[in-house]
Every structure is written in structure tokens, then in C-alpha cells.
Amino acid sequence: MRKIIHVDMDAYFAAIEIRENPSLKGKPVVVGGSPQSRGVVSTCSYEARKYGIHSGMASYQAWQLCKQAIFVHSSFQVYKDTTEQIREIFYRYTDKVEFMSLDEAYLDVTENKIHEDNPETIACRIKADILLETKLTASAGVSYNKFLAKIGSDLQKPDGLVVIPPEKAEEILFNLPIEKFHGIGKVTAGRMKNIGIYNGKDLYQLSLPDMVRRFGKAGVFYYYVVRGIDEREVITSSEPKSISNETTFAEDSDNLEELCAVMKRLATKLSFRMQSKQITGQVLTIKVKYDNFDITCKSLALPYLTNDNEEIYHYAEQLLINNLNAKRKVRLLGVGLNKLKTKQTSQQIELWESQHDIQGI
């Protein structure tokens, strides 16, 4: 049986800003664009979340929810440097590390460098090392597969540690609200609730054919994970052919300003991922899914290799504006790059079709 840890940093960018400026501690801090701009929220402190502020929200809307919120611009280089510190900590314990973003990773500690049989002990040591060396807290989930480890890391945020052994998996999954399942976003959760599925126990009642008929390929994934089955390995390295980010809207939109703001957020997230993996790309593609589920993909060859967020957004915005069907509302936006070049062997980019509802930032 494998021993998997999922580590997820707590309100990562906001926590770093508070660390750098301790006067912000205990205050509603929002990292992102100014409320007077078309900016969006990258992340926010837990104090800000109490007002309903969340990642991806327009900064102006966040300001309306909390007029006393403190808006700070992203300190990209500081985030990247801190991430390198955290990654060095992971590698003290195992080389089997799969980085999902700047602030989260899976670790396979079935065999590990400190010869420790108890994965909970390793998770505790990792959290302690991160706190000591970066002054930041992380939440961790420990289980026998990636899906349950991911669920565990989210159950007791912030600074949590949840172990899900096989004998507890069914109880936790059956009681878990359907929107808390990793891989089920707001849109899919809404569809499920419309047919009476509110938690894992309800989802468990559907047969595999029913799952596939209602949710397509993603239904296979839902069928197995609600039964605690996930055979995915922790993938440490490969040469990716493409890299992308996309997000599904909670409500379809035809507001160009909002669409551009979301595209900027996606471009920034994509840039973070590429820079952290030392990847550059030259062919940019945007993806637009409309309210009638028609999908349009448009590509553009850039004049040079890049992973710069401003350049990615500049060209993505041009493609969006020039190709948008103004007669339809947009359900999903995505942006990606291919024809990639790497400075070193990079981590495999794993994007399941079932994650698209939640692939946003």
C-alpha cells in the first residue's frame, strides 16, 4: 500500500505578504489588482475570506464586500524564491515529488530518505520544517492514494494535518459535501444537486453506466474515487508538450471586461507554473466554450519563446477580442502554450478532463 502526502500551503501569496509586512497580520489582505483597475483577486487572507472574498473575484467586487480590505500587488519573485525553499524541504524526504503549482505538491513516501515507516510522522516533520524555515504554515493530507491525500489536506485548513487510512475512507467520503470533492467544480456540483446528489453517499448510489451517461469520461473518475480507488502514481518528471490553465464560470458571462480579467488571471497562473518549471513556449492557444457548449480554439505563433505573464496575457487578450462570438455567453475560458522548451527535466503536467471545472486559480 502506497503512502502519499499532499501538502498545500495556507493562503500562500497572502501569507508571504503578511510575513514580509507583519503589520498586515490579522487584517483582511487581498493579493491582486487594485479595486480601481480591472484586476482580480489572486488570493486573500483568511480574515478576508470571512467577507466572502475568494480567488478569481474582481478586485472591485472584493472591495465592495470589505471596504477595509488591504490590497497588495503580487511579489512574484518572492513567491518563487519561497517555493524553491519549500521544494528543497520536500526533497530531504523523498525524490518522488509531483508539483501541481507553486503552493501544492504530492509526495510518495512509501520509500523515503529518512527510513520512516509512519507517513504521518513525515508529514509532521515537513510542516515543522516549512514553518521554521519560511515562517509559513502548510496543511497536509496523508493517505494511501492521491485523491484521499488531497481531500485530507483541505479538511482542517489552516495548519491542518488529516490522516485517512483505508478503514476511514468510506466514512469521510460519504459525509463529504459533493462540492468538496476534488474534481467536482461548481457547475458539476450544481448539476449533481439537481438530481439529488448532495454528498459522497448519494454519489455512491449511481452505477458506473449511470455515471458515464450523466457526466461522460469524468463519470468514470467519480465512480472510482467515491469508492476510495485512485491508482494514479506520483509522477516526478517528463517533458511536457503543452501546458494550460482553464476555468469554468459559476455563471455564463458575455461581459468583455470580466472575460479579459479572467484571462489575465489565467495568464498569470500559467506564467507562475511555467517559470517554476523553467519552461518557455512559443505557440499560444486560447479556448472558449460557449453556453451552447460549442468550443472554439484559436492559436497564435509568438515572435519568441516566453513565459512572461504580461506577454501571455497581451496576446491572449488579442486572440479573445478578435475571435469572440458576441452573440453568445461564455461558459469556460482557457489559455495555454505549446512548442515548449525546458532548461531542465520538468515535472509532468497532469490535466484531467474531470478537473476542468476547478482548474481556475
C-alpha positions as CSV (number, residue, x, y, z in Angstrom):
1,M,0.0,0.0,0.0
2,R,1.4,3.4,-1.0
3,K,1.9,6.2,1.4
4,I,1.0,9.6,-0.1
5,I,1.2,13.1,1.4
6,H,-0.4,16.1,-0.2
7,V,1.0,19.4,1.1
8,D,-1.0,22.6,0.4
9,M,0.3,26.0,1.6
10,D,-2.2,28.1,3.5
11,A,-3.3,31.3,1.7
12,Y,0.1,31.2,0.2
13,F,0.6,34.6,-1.5
14,A,-1.2,36.4,1.2
15,A,0.7,34.6,3.9
16,I,4.0,35.7,2.2
17,E,2.9,39.3,2.0
18,I,2.0,39.2,5.7
19,R,5.3,37.6,6.6
20,E,7.1,40.4,4.7
21,N,5.0,43.1,6.3
22,P,3.9,41.9,9.8
23,S,1.7,45.0,10.3
24,L,-0.8,43.2,8.0
25,K,-1.2,40.3,10.4
26,G,-4.8,39.7,11.4
27,K,-6.2,42.1,8.7
28,P,-8.2,41.3,5.6
29,V,-5.4,41.2,3.0
30,V,-6.2,40.8,-0.7
31,V,-3.4,40.0,-3.2
32,G,-4.2,41.1,-6.7
33,G,-5.1,44.1,-8.8
34,S,-6.3,47.4,-7.4
35,P,-10.1,47.9,-7.0
36,Q,-9.8,50.9,-9.3
37,S,-8.5,48.6,-12.1
38,R,-9.7,45.6,-14.0
39,G,-7.7,43.5,-11.5
40,V,-8.8,40.2,-9.9
41,V,-8.1,38.6,-6.6
42,S,-5.1,36.2,-6.8
43,T,-5.6,35.0,-3.2
44,C,-6.5,36.5,0.2
45,S,-6.0,36.0,3.9
46,Y,-8.5,34.0,5.9
47,E,-9.7,37.3,7.5
48,A,-10.7,38.5,4.1
49,R,-12.4,35.2,3.2
50,K,-14.8,35.7,6.1
51,Y,-16.4,38.5,4.0
52,G,-16.9,36.2,1.0
53,I,-13.8,37.2,-0.9
54,H,-12.2,34.5,-2.9
55,S,-9.7,33.8,-5.7
56,G,-10.7,34.9,-9.1
57,M,-13.2,37.6,-7.9
58,A,-12.9,41.0,-9.4
59,S,-11.0,43.3,-7.1
60,Y,-13.7,45.9,-7.2
61,Q,-16.3,43.3,-6.1
62,A,-13.9,42.3,-3.3
63,W,-13.6,45.9,-2.2
64,Q,-17.4,46.2,-2.1
65,L,-17.6,43.2,0.2
66,C,-15.0,44.5,2.5
67,K,-14.2,48.2,2.3
68,Q,-11.4,47.9,4.9
69,A,-9.6,45.3,2.9
70,I,-5.9,46.0,2.2
71,F,-5.0,45.4,-1.4
72,V,-1.3,44.5,-2.2
73,H,0.3,43.7,-5.5
74,S,1.8,40.3,-6.2
75,S,5.5,39.9,-5.3
76,F,6.3,37.3,-7.9
77,Q,10.0,36.9,-7.3
78,V,9.5,36.5,-3.5
79,Y,6.8,33.8,-4.1
80,K,9.2,32.0,-6.5
81,D,12.1,32.1,-4.1
82,T,9.9,30.8,-1.2
83,T,8.6,28.0,-3.3
84,E,12.2,26.9,-4.0
85,Q,12.9,26.8,-0.3
86,I,9.8,24.6,0.2
87,R,10.8,22.3,-2.6
88,E,14.2,21.8,-1.1
89,I,12.5,20.6,2.1
90,F,10.4,18.1,0.2
91,Y,13.5,16.6,-1.4
92,R,15.0,15.9,2.0
93,Y,12.4,13.2,2.5
94,T,11.8,11.8,-1.0
95,D,12.6,12.3,-4.6
96,K,9.1,11.2,-5.6
97,V,7.5,14.7,-5.6
98,E,4.9,15.9,-8.1
99,F,4.4,19.7,-8.1
100,M,0.9,20.8,-9.0
101,S,1.5,24.5,-8.6
102,L,3.7,26.9,-6.6
103,D,1.8,26.1,-3.4
104,E,1.0,22.4,-3.5
105,A,2.6,19.0,-4.2
106,Y,2.1,15.3,-3.8
107,L,4.9,13.3,-2.2
108,D,5.2,9.5,-2.3
109,V,6.9,8.5,0.9
110,T,6.3,4.7,0.7
111,E,10.1,4.6,0.5
112,N,11.8,7.7,1.9
113,K,15.2,9.1,2.7
114,I,14.8,9.0,6.5
115,H,13.6,5.4,6.6
116,E,10.4,6.3,8.5
117,D,7.5,3.9,8.2
118,N,4.8,6.2,9.5
119,P,3.8,8.8,6.9
120,E,2.1,11.0,9.5
121,T,5.5,11.4,11.2
122,I,7.0,12.6,7.9
123,A,4.1,15.0,7.3
124,C,4.6,16.5,10.7
125,R,8.3,17.0,10.1
126,I,7.7,18.6,6.7
127,K,5.2,21.0,8.2
128,A,7.6,21.8,11.1
129,D,10.5,22.4,8.6
130,I,8.4,24.7,6.5
131,L,7.3,26.7,9.5
132,L,10.8,27.0,10.9
133,E,12.5,28.0,7.6
134,T,9.8,30.1,5.9
135,K,7.6,31.2,8.8
136,L,4.6,29.9,6.8
137,T,2.0,27.2,7.6
138,A,1.0,24.4,5.4
139,S,-1.8,21.9,5.6
140,A,-1.2,18.2,4.8
141,G,-3.3,15.2,4.0
142,V,-1.9,11.6,4.4
143,S,-3.5,8.6,2.8
144,Y,-2.9,5.6,0.5
145,N,-3.7,7.4,-2.7
146,K,-3.5,10.9,-4.2
147,F,-7.3,11.7,-4.2
148,L,-7.7,11.0,-0.5
149,A,-4.5,12.8,0.4
150,K,-5.8,15.9,-1.4
151,I,-9.1,15.6,0.4
152,G,-7.3,15.3,3.7
153,S,-5.2,18.5,3.2
154,D,-8.4,20.5,2.7
155,L,-10.3,19.2,5.8
156,Q,-8.7,21.2,8.6
157,K,-7.2,24.3,7.0
158,P,-5.2,26.3,8.0
159,D,-2.2,24.4,9.5
160,G,-4.1,21.1,9.5
161,L,-3.0,17.5,9.3
162,V,-5.5,14.8,8.4
163,V,-4.7,11.1,8.0
164,I,-7.2,9.0,6.1
165,P,-6.5,5.3,6.4
166,P,-8.4,2.7,4.4
167,E,-10.8,1.9,7.2
168,K,-11.9,5.6,7.5
169,A,-12.1,6.4,3.8
170,E,-15.8,5.4,3.3
171,E,-17.0,7.4,6.3
172,I,-15.2,10.5,5.2
173,L,-16.2,10.3,1.6
174,F,-19.8,9.5,2.3
175,N,-20.2,12.6,4.6
176,L,-18.2,14.9,2.3
177,P,-20.4,17.6,0.5
178,I,-20.3,17.0,-3.2
179,E,-18.7,20.4,-3.9
180,K,-15.8,19.4,-1.7
181,F,-14.8,16.5,-3.9
182,H,-11.6,17.3,-5.8
183,G,-12.5,17.2,-9.4
184,I,-16.1,18.4,-9.0
185,G,-16.5,22.2,-9.6
186,K,-19.4,24.5,-9.0
187,V,-21.1,23.8,-12.3
188,T,-20.9,20.0,-12.0
189,A,-21.9,20.2,-8.3
190,G,-25.0,22.2,-9.3
191,R,-25.9,19.5,-11.9
192,M,-25.5,16.8,-9.3
193,K,-27.6,18.6,-6.7
194,N,-30.4,18.9,-9.3
195,I,-30.6,15.1,-9.4
196,G,-30.4,14.7,-5.7
197,I,-26.7,14.1,-5.2
198,Y,-25.5,16.2,-2.2
199,N,-22.7,14.2,-0.7
200,G,-20.5,11.2,-1.4
201,K,-23.1,8.7,-0.1
202,D,-25.5,10.0,-2.7
203,L,-22.9,9.8,-5.4
204,Y,-22.0,6.2,-4.4
205,Q,-25.5,5.1,-5.3
206,L,-25.0,5.7,-9.1
207,S,-23.8,2.8,-11.2
208,L,-20.8,3.2,-13.5
209,P,-23.0,3.3,-16.6
210,D,-25.2,6.0,-15.0
211,M,-22.1,8.0,-14.1
212,V,-20.8,7.8,-17.7
213,R,-24.2,8.6,-19.2
214,R,-24.6,11.7,-17.0
215,F,-21.0,13.0,-16.7
216,G,-19.1,11.5,-19.6
217,K,-15.4,10.4,-19.1
218,A,-15.3,12.3,-15.8
219,G,-18.1,9.9,-14.5
220,V,-15.5,7.0,-14.5
221,F,-13.3,9.1,-12.3
222,Y,-16.2,10.0,-9.9
223,Y,-17.3,6.3,-9.7
224,Y,-13.9,5.1,-8.5
225,V,-12.8,7.9,-6.2
226,V,-16.0,7.9,-4.2
227,R,-15.1,4.2,-3.5
228,G,-11.6,5.3,-2.4
229,I,-9.9,4.0,-5.5
230,D,-7.3,6.1,-7.2
231,E,-4.4,4.3,-8.9
232,R,-2.6,7.4,-10.2
233,E,1.1,7.4,-9.5
234,V,3.1,10.4,-8.1
235,I,4.8,11.5,-11.4
236,T,8.1,13.1,-10.9
237,S,9.4,14.1,-14.3
238,S,8.7,14.2,-18.1
239,E,9.0,16.6,-20.9
240,P,5.6,18.3,-21.4
241,K,4.4,19.1,-24.9
242,S,2.0,21.7,-23.7
243,I,0.8,23.5,-20.6
244,S,-2.5,25.2,-20.0
245,N,-4.9,26.6,-17.5
246,E,-8.7,27.0,-17.8
247,T,-11.7,27.7,-15.6
248,T,-15.4,27.3,-15.8
249,F,-17.6,30.2,-14.8
250,A,-20.1,29.8,-12.0
251,E,-22.5,31.8,-14.3
252,D,-22.1,32.2,-18.0
253,S,-20.8,35.7,-19.0
254,D,-20.8,38.0,-22.0
255,N,-19.1,40.9,-20.2
256,L,-15.9,41.5,-22.1
257,E,-14.3,43.3,-19.2
258,E,-14.9,40.3,-16.9
259,L,-13.7,37.9,-19.6
260,C,-10.5,39.8,-20.0
261,A,-9.9,40.0,-16.3
262,V,-10.3,36.2,-16.0
263,M,-8.0,35.7,-19.0
264,K,-5.4,37.9,-17.2
265,R,-5.7,35.7,-14.1
266,L,-5.3,32.5,-16.1
267,A,-2.2,34.0,-17.9
268,T,-0.7,34.9,-14.5
269,K,-1.2,31.4,-13.2
270,L,0.2,29.9,-16.3
271,S,3.2,32.1,-16.1
272,F,3.8,31.1,-12.5
273,R,3.7,27.4,-13.4
274,M,6.0,27.8,-16.4
275,Q,8.6,29.9,-14.5
276,S,8.6,27.5,-11.6
277,K,9.3,24.6,-14.0
278,Q,11.7,26.7,-16.2
279,I,9.5,26.2,-19.3
280,T,9.1,28.6,-22.1
281,G,6.7,28.3,-25.1
282,Q,6.1,29.9,-28.5
283,V,2.6,28.9,-29.7
284,L,-0.2,30.4,-27.6
285,T,-3.7,29.0,-27.7
286,I,-7.0,30.2,-26.1
287,K,-10.0,28.0,-25.6
288,V,-13.6,29.4,-25.3
289,K,-16.6,27.2,-24.5
290,Y,-19.9,29.0,-25.0
291,D,-23.2,28.5,-23.3
292,N,-24.4,26.1,-26.0
293,F,-21.2,24.0,-25.3
294,D,-19.6,25.0,-28.7
295,I,-15.8,25.1,-28.3
296,T,-13.5,27.5,-30.1
297,C,-9.7,27.2,-30.0
298,K,-7.5,29.9,-31.6
299,S,-3.7,29.8,-31.8
300,L,-1.0,32.3,-32.5
301,A,2.7,31.8,-33.1
302,L,4.6,34.3,-30.9
303,P,7.7,36.1,-32.1
304,Y,9.9,34.4,-29.5
305,L,9.8,31.9,-26.6
306,T,8.3,33.3,-23.4
307,N,6.8,32.6,-20.0
308,D,6.2,36.2,-19.1
309,N,2.7,36.8,-17.7
310,E,2.2,40.2,-19.3
311,E,3.2,38.9,-22.7
312,I,1.0,35.8,-22.4
313,Y,-1.9,38.0,-21.4
314,H,-1.3,40.6,-24.1
315,Y,-1.5,38.0,-26.9
316,A,-4.3,36.0,-25.3
317,E,-6.4,39.2,-24.9
318,Q,-5.9,40.0,-28.6
319,L,-7.0,36.5,-29.6
320,L,-10.0,36.7,-27.3
321,I,-11.2,40.1,-28.5
322,N,-10.6,39.3,-32.2
323,N,-12.4,35.9,-32.1
324,L,-15.1,36.2,-29.5
325,N,-18.7,35.4,-30.6
326,A,-20.5,38.4,-29.1
327,K,-23.9,36.7,-29.6
328,R,-23.2,34.0,-27.1
329,K,-22.3,33.9,-23.4
330,V,-19.1,32.2,-22.3
331,R,-19.1,29.2,-20.1
332,L,-15.3,28.4,-20.0
333,L,-12.0,30.2,-20.8
334,G,-8.6,28.6,-21.1
335,V,-5.1,29.6,-22.2
336,G,-2.1,27.5,-23.0
337,L,1.3,27.3,-24.7
338,N,3.0,24.6,-26.7
339,K,6.2,24.1,-28.6
340,L,7.8,24.2,-25.2
341,K,11.5,24.4,-24.3
342,T,12.9,23.4,-20.9
343,K,16.1,24.3,-19.1
344,Q,15.9,21.1,-17.2
345,T,13.8,18.0,-17.0
346,S,10.4,19.3,-15.9
347,Q,7.6,17.8,-13.9
348,Q,4.8,16.2,-15.9
349,I,1.8,18.5,-16.5
350,E,-1.3,16.4,-15.5
351,L,-4.6,17.9,-16.5
352,W,-7.6,15.6,-16.3
353,E,-10.7,16.4,-18.1
354,S,-12.6,16.0,-14.9
355,Q,-10.6,18.8,-13.3
356,H,-11.6,21.5,-15.7
357,D,-14.4,22.8,-13.6
358,I,-11.9,23.6,-10.8
359,Q,-8.7,24.3,-12.8
360,G,-9.1,28.0,-12.0
361,I,-6.9,29.7,-9.5
